[in-house]
């Protein structure tokens, strides 16, 4: 069982935007299955960085990674577990894990 609250954080230069993704209290994923969470955003993906953090139950926030046009960076211990995709045509950000 995989239960986690996710927060989408955005930053560009001195500007910061934050959009919170509301999801069910828990998401169950069987071993070998992938989790996909998509968020429609109200900002330009070509201007803002997009970062994902997670907060496992009873623990503090943990940075997953950041993506922007042309590059992405992930926490070393999570880089093989998660990927972030941007779709500028629909202004959506997807976290795969």
N, C-alpha and C positions, 0 to 999 in steps of 0.2 A: 504494500500500500504506500502510495506517495502522496503526502499531504503537505502543501506549502502555499504560503501567501506570497504573491509576487507584486512588485512595485516597479513601474516603468519610470525611469528618470531620464531627463533630457537636458543637455547643456550645450551652449554654443557661445564662445567668447565670454562676455560678461553677463549674457542672458541665460536664465535657467527656467525651464518649464517642467512641470511635473504632472503626469497623468496617472491616476490610479486605476488599475484594472480590477474590476469586481468580478469574482468568480465564486463557484460553489465552495463551501467550507472545506471540502476534500475532493480530491481527484484520485481514483484508483487506477493504477497501471500495472498490468501483470508483467512479470519478468520477460524481457525480450520485446515488449511493446514500447512504442514511442509515444511521448506526450507532445501535443502541439497546442499552443495557446496563441491566439491571434488578437491583436488590439488595433482598432481603427484610431488613428491619431488626428489631431487638429492642427498640426504644424507641418512645415515643409521638411521632408526627409533629406533634401539636398542641402539644407542649411544647418539643421540640428543634429548633434550626436544622439544616439539612442542607446541607453544602458538598461540592463535588467539586473535587479537584485531579487533575492528570495529570503524568506524568513521561515525556516522550518519551525514547527510547533515547539514552543518553549525555548527557542534559541534566538540569538540576535540576527540582525540583517547580515546577509552574505552577498557580496558582489559576484555576479555571474560573468558579465562581459559587457562590451560596448561595441557598437557598429556604426559606421558612417560610410558615405559614398567612397568606395575604394579601399577600405581597411576595416579590420575587426581585431579586437583584443579580448582575451578571456582569462579568467583566473586560472592559473596553471593547473590546479587540481581538478578543474571542471571543463577544460578545453576539449576533452574528448567525449564529454557527456552532453554538452549543449551547443546549439548553433542559433544564430540570430539572422533572420532574413528580413530585408526591407523591400516593399513593393511601392514605388513612387506613384504608379498609375492609380492605385486604390488607396494610397496613404495608409497602408497597414504594416504593422511590425509583427513578426512571428517568432516565437521562441519554440525551438524544437529540442526535446530532451529525451 
